[in-house]
Amino acid sequence: MRSQTEVGVALRATIVLLSAQGLSAASISRALGMPPRTVHGCRHRWCAHHVLR
């Protein structure tokens, strides 16, 4: 059984990869069954920590 941390990391990685393919937050949220706000938050955190360094 995977830990909650592993599941979260895998989910965030999926969001970032789908975003890199050009999918909208709305389409990602529908595909993964989560609110668009969660997708936006993940994208924002990833950009703040990886792109702007």
Secondary structure, 3 states (H helix, E strand, C coil): CCCHHHHHHHHHHHHHHHHHCCCCHHHHHHHHCCCHHHHHHHHHHHHHHHHCC
